[in-house]
């Protein structure tokens, strides 16, 4: 996976559901060409954000011991568009989790407006004992890479700072 299409998780109920947001801005290069004069987030990138939200929900159920790969999108429907300035909210519900993979149902909304909905199936790949990727597998197809994933789950969490009268040491 090369890019994150999720800015942060705002709710996460292990093994059940997750809610994440993506703030869409004109700073994103793809919006300058899609479409000139009327920039909208491509549906494929909305689907990728939905897959990342659902794939992370599935991966967390097994403590990220498997590599999660998008296997199939049996259903996706687009209802509206997303423009710069919009905040997408992805809501994923885990439908099935097994040793070989799982399935989620995900919606994408801007406020109350339904933008897209999908059912997404994932497969698990086994890592070697040393954490190596299986032969022939390309990381560009992974829903997430563990190194980058840990940071995305921490985004938005408050740190601990000294209170008045305490030392920063």
N, C-alpha and C positions, 0 to 999 in steps of 0.2 A: 504494500500500500504506500502510495506516495504522498497523498494529501489527506488531511482531516477535513471532513465536511460536517463536523460537529464541533461547536465551540466549548460547550460544557454540559455536564449532566446536572439537571435540577432535581430529579427524583431517581432513585434506584432501589427497587425492591428485589433482592436476590432471588433468582429462580422464577420470578413472576412478571415484572414489568420495569420499564425504564422510560424516562422522559428527558430529552436533550434539546438544546437549542442551537441554532445556527443564525448568526447575524449576517445578513447579506449587505455588502457594501460595494460602491463603485471602485474600490481599490482592487477588487478581484478582476484579474486580467480578462477572463473569459466573457465578462459582461460587456466589454467594449465592442465585441464582434457579434454578439448574440442578443439582440439584433440592433444594428446601428439605428440610433434615434429612439429606440424603445427597448432598453436593456432588460432582459429577463433571464433568470437562472435556468439553464438547460434542465429538462426533465431527467436526463441521465444523472446529473449531479444531485438532484433531489433524491432520486432512487439510491444513489451511493450513500448519502447521509442517512437514509432510512436503513440501508444494509449495515452501515457501521454501528448505528444505535442497536439494532437487533443482534448483530454478530457479537458485540461486546457483552450484551445481556446473556447470550448463550455461552460465550467463552467463560464468563465469570462463574457460571454454575459448576464448572469443573476446575476452578482455580487456574484457568488459562493453561492447562497442561496440554491442550491440543492446539494446533494451528487451525483457525476457522477460515474456511473458504466458501465464498458464495457459490452455491451449486445450481440453483434454479430459481427463477421468478415466475411461478405459475400464474400469478395474478398481479397486475398493476393497472391502476386507473388514475388518470390526471384530470382534475376538475377545474384548476385555475392556474394562474401564473404567480411568480414571485419576482419582485423588483427590488433594486437597491433601496435600503432603508427598512425593508421588511425583516421581521424576525420569524424564522421558521421554528416550529416546535414539533419535534418528532416524538411520537408515543408508540412504544413497542410493547407487545404482549407476547410472552413465550407460550407457544401452543404445544410444542413437543421438544423434549430434550432426551437424546439417547447417546450411547457411546459413539455411534457413527456420525452423528450430527444432530440437526434439529430444525424447527420451523418457527417463524414468528409472524405475527400480524402487526403491521406498522401503518400509522397515519402521519401525514405532514399537514400542519395547519399554520396559517398566519392569523393570529387572533382566533376568532371563531370560524373563519373561512377555511373550509376543507380544500386543500391543494392537491393532495394525492393520497392514495391508500394502496397497500400491497400485502401480499403474502410472499415470504421469502424463505427458501430452503438453504441450509448450510451443510457442508460436510466437514468432518474433522480429519486432519492429517496428523500422523504421529511424527514427533520430533525424535531424533536420535538421543541417546543418553547425554551426549555433549551439547545438545540443543541445536544440532545442525538440521537444515531443511532437507526433506526427502529429495532424492535424486530426481531431476526432471521438473521439480516444482519451482515456480517463479514467485517471488515475494510480491510482485506487482498484482497478483491475483488474491492475495490475502486480505481479509477484511480488516485486520490490524496486525501490527508488529508489536510484540510485547514491550520493547524498549520505549516506543512512542506512546503506547497505550497507558502506561502508568501515569504519565504526566497529564493526559486528558481527563482521567478520573479525578485528579487532584485540583483541576482548574475550578476556581470559584470557592474553594474551601478557605475559611479564615485561618490565618496563622495564629500562633500564640505570641503575644507581645507582653512585655512587663507592664504591670499596672502601676498607677501612681505610687511613688515611693519605693518601687522595686528596681533593682539593678538589671541591666541588660545582659550581664555575665551569666 
